[in-house]
Structure formats: C-alpha cells, structure tokens
Amino acid sequence: MITETGRVLEVADGWAWVACRRQVECARCAEGRGCGGGVLGKLLGDRLHKVRAATGSVAVAPGDQVLIGLGEDAVLRAAAAVYLVPLLLALAGGVAAVTLAGGGDLAALIGAVAGLALGLGWARGYSRRHAADAALQPVILRLTDGAGCAGARL
C-alpha cells in the first residue's frame, strides 16, 4: 500500500478532499546534496495538491490530519490503462496499416496515430467508468498526529 499524510479540506457523501505535499524531489535533493531535481520544486512554488479519497469507516472533518492509502494494484491497473494500452494500440495500428496498405512509412504513421487515438479514447472511457470505484481510489486509513503533514502550510 502506498501511503501519504494530508489535511482534510472538505467532506461530502463519503468522499473527502485531502491536501497532500507534492513530492518533486528525491531524498538526496531534500538533504541538499542531490541531483538537482529540487530546483523543480522551487520553480513549482506551491507544493500542495488535492486528492479525492474515500472516507471508508473513518469519521473525518475539515482540518483533520489523516493518512491516506492506495493499493499497488490500483496504481498498476491505472498505469496499464493510461500508458500500456495506447502504446500497444499505436503499435498494432502501425503494423496493421503497413500490412493492409502493402508497406510505406506514411501508412505506418497514419496507422500508429489512429491506434494511439483509439487507445487514448479507450483510456479516457476506462477512467470515466472507474472514477467512482472505491477499490481504485485512495482511502483514508486513519487519523494522524500531523507529523510531516502537508496541512501545516495551509
């Protein structure tokens, strides 16, 4: 389970909006001796982002500091839907177009673009179909004491 701390901003109908810290730097950059990725964090300025999380059995109110979690399988499924399916359809579209058209780079390009568009459309539909699926959404696991909580900057 991937976890993150945050502060509850709003609660409605079994869902809560939680402010969490944006992770834009590696551990070495956070210590001041890293790869330079911390510069990106300084450029972005506001390091908070809002996450919609299911409240589950935890009673929360705005201002509460919470631990939210998301299962690794949900991340893998989302990554496959957003990245893998469009990529595979782009490749299949290119191969199919070359096969049907008898070869040529232009046919491969047109087929790949068509396959990519089809894959992105499928990914969008997948996202809409599963937007309310609690198994694929972050869930509030418990209230916390606020150590390292993003809400301290609100």
URNORDA-V543347 format. One record per residue. SS is DSSP state (a for helix, b for strand, c for the rest). PHI is phi in radians with two decimals (999 if undefined). D_CENTER is the distance of its C-alpha to the mean C-alpha in whole Angstrom. Layout:
BEGIN
SS|PHI|D_CENTER ; SS|PHI|D_CENTER
END
This chain:
BEGIN
c|999|14 ; b|-1.60|12 ; b|-2.14|13 ; b|-2.71|13 ; b|-1.66|16 ; b|-2.95|16 ; b|-2.09|19 ; b|-1.22|19 ; b|-1.71|19 ; b|-2.50|20 ; b|-2.36|21 ; b|-2.80|22 ; c|0.92|22 ; c|1.40|20 ; b|-2.18|17 ; b|-2.33|17 ; b|-1.65|15 ; b|-2.10|14 ; b|-1.53|15 ; b|-2.19|13 ; b|-1.28|14 ; c|-1.39|12 ; c|-1.63|12 ; c|-2.06|14 ; c|-2.41|17 ; c|-1.40|18 ; a|-1.09|20 ; a|-1.14|23 ; a|-1.17|22 ; a|-1.10|22 ; c|-1.44|26 ; c|1.56|27 ; c|-2.37|28 ; c|-1.86|25 ; c|-1.49|24 ; c|1.79|23 ; c|-1.10|20 ; a|-1.13|20 ; a|-1.08|22 ; a|-1.05|19 ; a|-1.09|18 ; a|-1.16|21 ; a|-1.22|21 ; a|-1.25|18 ; c|1.25|20 ; c|-1.09|18 ; c|-1.76|16 ; b|-1.85|14 ; b|-2.43|11 ; b|-1.69|12 ; b|-2.18|10 ; b|-1.59|11 ; b|-2.27|12 ; b|-1.25|15 ; c|-1.35|19 ; c|1.05|20 ; c|-1.66|23 ; c|-1.60|23 ; c|-1.45|25 ; c|-2.21|23 ; c|-2.39|24 ; c|-0.94|23 ; c|1.73|24 ; c|-1.18|23 ; b|-1.71|21 ; b|-2.32|19 ; b|-1.90|17 ; b|-1.91|14 ; b|-2.45|13 ; b|-2.43|10 ; c|-1.17|12 ; a|-1.08|12 ; a|-1.12|13 ; a|-1.15|10 ; a|-1.16|8 ; a|-1.13|11 ; a|-1.13|11 ; a|-1.15|8 ; a|-1.11|8 ; a|-1.12|12 ; a|-1.17|12 ; a|-1.47|10 ; a|-1.89|12 ; a|-1.23|15 ; a|-1.08|16 ; a|-1.05|17 ; a|-1.11|18 ; a|-1.11|20 ; a|-1.20|22 ; a|-1.13|22 ; a|-1.11|24 ; a|-1.12|26 ; a|-1.11|27 ; a|-1.12|28 ; a|-1.14|30 ; a|-1.10|32 ; a|-1.16|33 ; a|-1.14|35 ; a|-1.14|36 ; a|-1.28|37 ; a|-1.54|38 ; c|1.45|40 ; c|1.88|38 ; c|1.94|37 ; a|-1.20|35 ; a|-1.11|34 ; a|-1.10|34 ; a|-1.10|31 ; a|-1.13|29 ; a|-1.11|30 ; a|-1.12|29 ; a|-1.17|26 ; a|-1.13|24 ; a|-1.11|25 ; a|-1.12|23 ; a|-1.11|20 ; a|-1.07|21 ; a|-1.10|21 ; a|-1.14|18 ; a|-1.16|16 ; a|-1.11|18 ; a|-1.11|17 ; a|-1.09|13 ; a|-1.12|14 ; a|-1.10|16 ; a|-1.04|14 ; a|-1.07|11 ; a|-1.17|14 ; a|-1.14|16 ; c|-1.87|13 ; c|-1.08|12 ; c|-1.78|15 ; c|-1.30|15 ; a|-1.08|15 ; a|-1.20|14 ; a|-1.89|11 ; c|-1.99|10 ; b|-1.08|10 ; b|-2.23|14 ; b|-1.30|16 ; b|-1.52|18 ; b|-2.96|21 ; b|-1.36|23 ; c|-2.17|23 ; c|-1.48|26 ; c|1.68|23 ; c|-1.13|24 ; c|1.31|21 ; c|-1.37|20 ; a|-1.17|18 ; a|-1.14|20 ; a|-1.13|23 ; a|-1.68|23 ; c|-1.36|22
END
